[in-house]
Amino acid sequence: MGRKGFGRWLAELFASPSGGEPPEVSNVGESFLIAGLGNPGASYDGTRHNLGFWVVDRIAREEGLSWKQQGPALVARWNDGWLMKPLTYMNASGEAVAPFVRYYKIDLERLLVVHDDMDLPLGRLRLRRGGSAGGQKGVRSVIESLGDDRFDRLRLGIGRPPEGWDAVDWVLSRFSPQELPLAEKVIATATEAARVWQAEGLQAAQQRFNGLDLREER
């Protein structure tokens, strides 16, 4: 994104739908952002790749929050921070996340990226800070756009594609009727994990959730 494009992006990002002033922000240094990754549009609703969207949607619903478009993202104000759903499509997630983080001066340790992960089976979730993208292109985009990997991730397992499945087709597929109850349990648990992360920090959330295997609770 060039200088002119970036300036236009910021103007769009912080313009309200009514053309008013940007939202007021208190305690900017203590702000947080929970970004759920996914692909926008009805054709992607309910797919494995959109688990990040599912989590932030559930928080917004439970809290009675409203989504508003600001530039290439939908955002919802939550306490001293925000929830976000990038509208850039998964592989360009960083183009929405990074400028928002910089503008609001959000500490990278108060950025949580929620995303699907083929390296974990469905029913497992894991919180971590930093490290590589592990093949997840949305996370890779965030790292490249920020120029830093020291942010927190909430990884939600979807498992490896079955034999004969292409990885792209797998992540863009929907859960089977047999998988759906477990997927819904994952979303509920991940929502709770994000809440603990927001209120108590990464270590508390790791201690409570990293060892869970929701497959054993079915």
C-alpha contacts under 8 A as a table, 3 or more apart, distances in Angstrom:
res1	aa1	res2	aa2	distance
1	M	5	G	5.75
1	M	6	F	6.07
2	G	5	G	5.08
2	G	6	F	5.97
3	R	6	F	5.08
3	R	7	G	6.18
4	K	7	G	5.12
4	K	8	R	6.18
5	G	8	R	5.11
5	G	9	W	6.05
6	F	9	W	4.92
6	F	10	L	6.27
7	G	10	L	5.20
7	G	11	A	6.28
8	R	11	A	5.07
8	R	12	E	6.23
9	W	12	E	5.18
9	W	13	L	5.87
9	W	71	G	5.94
9	W	72	P	7.85
10	L	13	L	4.83
10	L	14	F	6.26
10	L	71	G	7.20
10	L	99	P	7.89
11	A	14	F	5.79
11	A	15	A	6.16
11	A	71	G	7.99
12	E	15	A	5.31
12	E	70	Q	6.29
12	E	71	G	4.89
13	L	69	Q	7.78
13	L	70	Q	4.06
13	L	71	G	3.87
13	L	72	P	7.33
14	F	21	E	7.64
14	F	22	P	5.00
14	F	23	P	7.52
14	F	70	Q	6.04
14	F	71	G	7.43
15	A	18	S	7.89
15	A	19	G	5.70
15	A	20	G	6.48
15	A	21	E	6.50
15	A	22	P	5.81
15	A	70	Q	7.01
16	S	19	G	5.03
16	S	20	G	5.40
16	S	21	E	6.58
16	S	22	P	6.34
16	S	23	P	7.93
16	S	70	Q	7.39
17	P	20	G	7.51
17	P	69	Q	7.88
25	V	28	V	6.19
25	V	80	D	7.73
26	S	80	D	6.93
27	N	30	E	5.33
27	N	31	S	6.44
27	N	80	D	7.09
28	V	31	S	5.11
28	V	80	D	7.92
28	V	104	Y	6.41
28	V	105	K	6.76
28	V	106	I	7.19
29	G	105	K	6.51
29	G	106	I	6.41
29	G	107	D	7.19
30	E	80	D	7.28
30	E	106	I	7.35
30	E	107	D	7.81
31	S	80	D	5.36
31	S	81	G	4.80
31	S	82	W	7.92
31	S	104	Y	7.77
31	S	106	I	5.80
31	S	107	D	7.74
31	S	110	R	7.14
32	F	80	D	6.96
32	F	81	G	4.54
32	F	82	W	6.37
32	F	106	I	6.08
32	F	107	D	7.52
32	F	110	R	4.79
32	F	111	L	5.82
32	F	198	Q	7.66
33	L	81	G	5.70
33	L	82	W	4.92
33	L	83	L	5.85
33	L	84	M	7.20
33	L	101	V	7.70
33	L	106	I	7.44
33	L	110	R	6.49
33	L	111	L	4.97
33	L	112	L	6.31
34	I	56	V	7.54
34	I	82	W	6.38
34	I	83	L	4.91
34	I	84	M	6.23
34	I	111	L	6.01
34	I	112	L	4.75
34	I	113	V	5.95
34	I	114	V	7.29
34	I	194	A	7.91
35	A	52	G	7.53
35	A	56	V	7.47
35	A	83	L	5.87
35	A	84	M	4.59
35	A	85	K	6.03
35	A	86	P	7.55
35	A	97	V	7.39
35	A	111	L	7.64
35	A	112	L	6.22
35	A	113	V	4.88
35	A	114	V	6.12
36	G	51	L	7.63
36	G	52	G	3.87
36	G	53	F	4.85
36	G	54	W	7.69
36	G	55	V	6.80
36	G	56	V	5.86
36	G	83	L	7.67
36	G	84	M	6.21
36	G	85	K	5.52
36	G	86	P	7.64
36	G	113	V	5.93
36	G	114	V	4.67
36	G	115	H	6.31
37	L	49	H	7.94
37	L	50	N	6.49
37	L	51	L	7.42
37	L	52	G	4.65
37	L	53	F	5.79
37	L	85	K	6.31
37	L	86	P	6.64
37	L	90	M	6.29
37	L	93	S	6.99
37	L	113	V	7.13
37	L	114	V	6.11
37	L	115	H	5.44
37	L	138	G	6.95
38	G	49	H	5.80
38	G	50	N	4.19
38	G	51	L	6.98
38	G	52	G	6.01
38	G	53	F	5.69
38	G	85	K	7.33
38	G	86	P	7.37
38	G	89	Y	6.53
38	G	90	M	5.23
38	G	115	H	7.56
39	N	44	Y	6.16
39	N	49	H	7.46
39	N	50	N	6.34
39	N	86	P	7.88
39	N	87	L	6.86
39	N	88	T	7.55
39	N	89	Y	4.61
39	N	90	M	5.46
40	P	44	Y	6.62
40	P	45	D	7.80
40	P	86	P	7.87
40	P	87	L	5.65
40	P	88	T	7.79
40	P	89	Y	6.39
41	G	44	Y	5.77
41	G	45	D	6.83
42	A	45	D	5.14
44	Y	47	T	5.68
44	Y	50	N	7.23
44	Y	172	L	7.05
45	D	50	N	7.01
46	G	50	N	6.52
46	G	51	L	7.74
46	G	54	W	7.95
46	G	174	R	5.87
46	G	175	F	7.61
47	T	50	N	5.42
47	T	51	L	7.32
47	T	171	V	6.85
47	T	172	L	5.34
47	T	173	S	5.26
47	T	174	R	4.37
47	T	175	F	6.93
48	R	51	L	5.86
48	R	116	D	6.88
48	R	158	I	6.66
48	R	170	W	7.73
48	R	171	V	5.12
48	R	172	L	6.04
48	R	173	S	6.18
48	R	174	R	5.94
48	R	175	F	6.88
49	H	52	G	7.68
49	H	115	H	7.55
49	H	116	D	5.80
49	H	171	V	5.01
49	H	172	L	5.88
50	N	53	F	5.27
50	N	54	W	6.48
50	N	115	H	7.56
50	N	116	D	7.24
51	L	54	W	4.93
51	L	55	V	6.44
51	L	114	V	7.81
51	L	115	H	6.24
51	L	116	D	5.86
51	L	156	L	7.33
51	L	187	I	7.41
52	G	55	V	5.34
52	G	56	V	6.65
52	G	113	V	7.96
52	G	114	V	4.83
52	G	115	H	4.69
52	G	116	D	6.70
53	F	56	V	5.49
53	F	57	D	5.93
53	F	85	K	6.28
54	W	57	D	5.14
54	W	58	R	6.14
54	W	187	I	6.79
55	V	58	R	5.18
55	V	59	I	6.43
55	V	114	V	7.71
55	V	187	I	5.75
55	V	188	A	7.67
55	V	190	A	6.65
55	V	191	T	5.54
56	V	59	I	5.06
56	V	60	A	6.11
56	V	83	L	6.36
56	V	84	M	7.30
56	V	85	K	7.66
56	V	191	T	7.46
57	D	60	A	5.10
57	D	61	R	6.08
58	R	61	R	5.03
58	R	62	E	6.11
58	R	191	T	7.02
59	I	62	E	5.17
59	I	63	E	6.07
59	I	191	T	6.44
60	A	63	E	5.16
60	A	64	G	5.84
60	A	65	L	4.79
60	A	66	S	7.01
60	A	76	A	7.31
60	A	83	L	7.81
61	R	64	G	5.09
61	R	65	L	6.28
62	E	65	L	7.86
65	L	76	A	6.27
65	L	77	R	7.24
65	L	78	W	7.44
66	S	76	A	5.83
67	W	74	L	5.76
67	W	75	V	5.37
67	W	76	A	4.85
68	K	74	L	5.32
68	K	75	V	5.47
68	K	76	A	6.42
69	Q	72	P	7.31
69	Q	73	A	5.70
69	Q	74	L	4.35
69	Q	75	V	6.28
70	Q	73	A	5.59
70	Q	74	L	6.10
70	Q	75	V	6.79
71	G	74	L	7.99
71	G	96	A	7.80
72	P	86	P	6.20
72	P	87	L	5.19
72	P	88	T	6.05
72	P	95	E	7.91
72	P	96	A	5.71
73	A	84	M	6.59
73	A	85	K	5.61
73	A	86	P	4.21
73	A	87	L	4.86
73	A	88	T	7.34
73	A	96	A	6.11
74	L	84	M	5.66
74	L	85	K	5.10
74	L	86	P	6.30
74	L	87	L	7.01
75	V	82	W	6.51
75	V	83	L	5.51
75	V	84	M	4.46
75	V	85	K	6.45
76	A	82	W	5.52
76	A	83	L	5.12
76	A	84	M	6.56
77	R	80	D	7.54
77	R	81	G	6.01
77	R	82	W	4.53
77	R	83	L	6.47
78	W	81	G	5.24
78	W	82	W	5.13
78	W	83	L	6.78
79	N	82	W	7.62
86	P	89	Y	6.94
86	P	90	M	7.87
86	P	93	S	5.94
86	P	96	A	5.68
86	P	97	V	7.18
87	L	93	S	7.75
87	L	96	A	7.56
88	T	91	N	7.74
88	T	92	A	5.56
88	T	93	S	5.80
88	T	95	E	7.08
88	T	96	A	6.83
89	Y	92	A	5.82
89	Y	93	S	6.32
90	M	93	S	5.28
90	M	137	K	7.06
90	M	138	G	4.92
91	N	137	K	5.16
91	N	138	G	4.62
91	N	140	R	7.96
91	N	141	S	6.27
92	A	95	E	5.73
92	A	96	A	7.79
92	A	138	G	6.29
92	A	141	S	5.60
92	A	142	V	7.78
93	S	96	A	5.74
93	S	97	V	6.40
93	S	138	G	5.34
93	S	139	V	7.45
93	S	141	S	5.84
93	S	142	V	6.04
94	G	97	V	4.86
94	G	98	A	5.45
94	G	138	G	7.17
94	G	139	V	7.65
94	G	141	S	4.74
94	G	142	V	3.73
94	G	143	I	7.15
94	G	144	E	7.25
94	G	145	S	5.18
94	G	146	L	7.25
95	E	98	A	6.09
95	E	99	P	6.99
95	E	141	S	7.56
95	E	142	V	7.42
95	E	145	S	6.49
96	A	99	P	6.33
96	A	100	F	6.69
97	V	100	F	5.44
97	V	101	V	6.23
97	V	142	V	6.73
98	A	101	V	5.14
98	A	102	R	6.23
98	A	142	V	6.69
98	A	145	S	5.78
98	A	146	L	5.31
99	P	102	R	5.09
99	P	103	Y	6.02
100	F	103	Y	5.24
100	F	104	Y	6.22
101	V	104	Y	5.52
101	V	105	K	5.77
101	V	106	I	5.09
101	V	107	D	7.76
102	R	105	K	4.93
102	R	106	I	6.59
103	Y	106	I	7.93
106	I	110	R	6.53
106	I	111	L	7.19
107	D	110	R	5.29
107	D	111	L	6.92
108	L	111	L	5.15
108	L	150	R	6.21
108	L	151	F	4.88
108	L	152	D	7.68
109	E	112	L	7.85
109	E	129	R	7.97
109	E	150	R	6.93
109	E	151	F	5.31
109	E	152	D	6.42
110	R	151	F	7.27
110	R	152	D	7.49
111	L	151	F	5.62
111	L	152	D	5.97
112	L	151	F	6.55
112	L	152	D	4.71
112	L	153	R	5.33
112	L	154	L	6.88
113	V	139	V	7.72
113	V	151	F	7.75
113	V	152	D	6.29
113	V	153	R	4.72
113	V	154	L	6.13
114	V	153	R	5.83
114	V	154	L	4.67
114	V	155	R	6.16
114	V	156	L	7.55
115	H	139	V	7.91
115	H	153	R	7.56
115	H	154	L	6.43
115	H	155	R	5.41
115	H	156	L	6.06
116	D	155	R	5.81
116	D	156	L	4.69
116	D	157	G	5.85
116	D	158	I	6.37
117	D	120	L	5.94
117	D	136	Q	6.98
117	D	155	R	5.78
117	D	156	L	5.53
117	D	157	G	4.81
117	D	158	I	5.87
117	D	159	G	7.19
118	M	121	P	6.97
118	M	157	G	5.86
118	M	158	I	5.23
118	M	159	G	4.53
118	M	160	R	5.16
119	D	157	G	6.74
119	D	158	I	7.76
119	D	159	G	6.11
119	D	160	R	6.79
120	L	124	R	6.21
120	L	125	L	7.35
120	L	156	L	7.13
120	L	157	G	4.18
120	L	158	I	6.32
120	L	159	G	5.39
120	L	160	R	7.95
121	P	124	R	5.88
121	P	157	G	4.73
121	P	158	I	5.30
121	P	159	G	4.02
121	P	160	R	7.38
122	L	156	L	7.39
122	L	157	G	4.60
122	L	158	I	4.43
122	L	159	G	5.63
122	L	182	L	7.55
122	L	183	A	7.09
122	L	186	V	7.93
122	L	215	R	7.79
123	G	156	L	7.85
123	G	157	G	6.41
123	G	158	I	7.83
123	G	182	L	6.47
123	G	183	A	7.09
123	G	185	K	7.92
123	G	186	V	5.99
123	G	213	D	5.73
123	G	214	L	4.67
123	G	215	R	5.30
124	R	156	L	6.45
124	R	157	G	5.45
124	R	186	V	7.59
124	R	210	N	7.93
124	R	212	L	6.49
124	R	213	D	5.20
124	R	214	L	6.36
124	R	215	R	7.83
125	L	154	L	6.98
125	L	155	R	5.44
125	L	156	L	4.63
125	L	157	G	5.91
125	L	186	V	7.70
125	L	190	A	7.38
125	L	209	F	7.18
125	L	210	N	6.27
125	L	212	L	7.36
125	L	213	D	7.92
126	R	154	L	5.79
126	R	155	R	5.16
126	R	156	L	6.83
126	R	206	Q	7.28
126	R	209	F	6.94
126	R	210	N	4.80
126	R	211	G	7.95
127	L	152	D	7.11
127	L	153	R	5.63
127	L	154	L	4.60
127	L	155	R	6.26
127	L	202	L	7.44
127	L	205	A	7.36
127	L	206	Q	5.70
127	L	209	F	7.77
127	L	210	N	6.39
128	R	152	D	5.70
128	R	153	R	5.52
128	R	154	L	6.85
128	R	202	L	7.71
128	R	206	Q	7.53
129	R	150	R	6.09
129	R	151	F	5.54
129	R	152	D	4.27
129	R	153	R	6.21
130	G	149	D	4.98
130	G	150	R	4.26
130	G	151	F	5.50
130	G	152	D	6.33
130	G	153	R	7.75
131	G	149	D	6.14
131	G	150	R	7.30
132	S	140	R	7.62
132	S	149	D	7.19
133	A	136	Q	5.38
133	A	137	K	7.10
133	A	139	V	5.37
133	A	140	R	5.04
133	A	143	I	7.74
135	G	140	R	7.50
136	Q	139	V	5.53
136	Q	140	R	6.25
137	K	140	R	4.83
137	K	141	S	6.11
138	G	141	S	5.12
138	G	142	V	6.44
139	V	142	V	5.06
139	V	143	I	6.25
140	R	143	I	5.11
140	R	144	E	6.14
141	S	144	E	5.13
141	S	145	S	5.99
142	V	145	S	5.16
142	V	146	L	6.01
143	I	146	L	5.28
143	I	147	G	5.69
143	I	148	D	5.42
143	I	149	D	5.14
144	E	147	G	5.00
144	E	148	D	7.04
146	L	149	D	7.60
148	D	151	F	7.88
152	D	202	L	7.65
154	L	190	A	7.78
154	L	194	A	7.87
156	L	186	V	7.58
156	L	190	A	7.78
158	I	171	V	8.00
160	R	167	A	7.82
161	P	164	G	7.93
161	P	165	W	5.59
161	P	166	D	6.94
161	P	167	A	6.05
161	P	170	W	5.65
162	P	165	W	5.63
165	W	169	D	6.74
165	W	170	W	6.38
166	D	169	D	5.28
166	D	170	W	6.17
167	A	170	W	4.98
167	A	171	V	6.33
168	V	171	V	5.45
168	V	172	L	6.24
169	D	172	L	5.22
169	D	173	S	6.07
170	W	173	S	5.20
175	F	178	Q	7.82
175	F	179	E	5.60
175	F	180	L	5.57
175	F	183	A	7.56
176	S	179	E	5.08
176	S	180	L	6.01
177	P	180	L	5.25
177	P	181	P	7.66
178	Q	181	P	6.98
179	E	182	L	5.57
179	E	183	A	6.19
180	L	183	A	4.90
180	L	184	E	6.08
181	P	184	E	5.17
181	P	185	K	6.30
182	L	185	K	4.99
182	L	186	V	6.23
182	L	214	L	7.33
182	L	215	R	7.19
182	L	218	R	7.49
183	A	186	V	4.99
183	A	187	I	6.36
184	E	187	I	5.07
184	E	188	A	6.30
185	K	188	A	5.12
185	K	189	T	6.13
185	K	214	L	7.45
186	V	189	T	5.14
186	V	190	A	5.90
186	V	214	L	7.22
187	I	190	A	5.05
187	I	191	T	6.02
188	A	191	T	5.18
188	A	192	E	6.47
189	T	192	E	5.11
189	T	193	A	6.19
190	A	193	A	4.84
190	A	194	A	6.13
191	T	194	A	5.16
191	T	195	R	6.31
192	E	195	R	5.04
192	E	196	V	6.29
193	A	196	V	5.11
193	A	197	W	6.13
193	A	205	A	5.83
193	A	208	R	7.95
193	A	209	F	6.68
194	A	197	W	4.98
194	A	198	Q	6.13
194	A	205	A	7.75
195	R	198	Q	5.10
195	R	199	A	6.19
196	V	199	A	5.17
196	V	200	E	5.44
196	V	201	G	6.71
196	V	202	L	8.00
196	V	204	A	7.06
196	V	205	A	5.53
197	W	200	E	5.47
197	W	201	G	4.38
197	W	202	L	5.17
197	W	203	Q	7.98
197	W	204	A	7.06
197	W	205	A	5.33
198	Q	201	G	5.95
200	E	203	Q	7.98
200	E	204	A	6.05
200	E	205	A	7.37
201	G	204	A	5.81
201	G	205	A	6.54
202	L	205	A	5.17
202	L	206	Q	6.07
203	Q	206	Q	5.05
203	Q	207	Q	6.19
204	A	207	Q	5.27
204	A	208	R	6.43
205	A	208	R	5.27
205	A	209	F	6.01
205	A	210	N	7.77
206	Q	209	F	5.39
206	Q	210	N	5.13
207	Q	210	N	6.29
207	Q	211	G	7.51
208	R	211	G	7.24
208	R	212	L	7.90
209	F	212	L	5.48
213	D	216	E	5.83
213	D	217	E	7.49
214	L	217	E	5.21
214	L	218	R	6.95
215	R	218	R	5.70
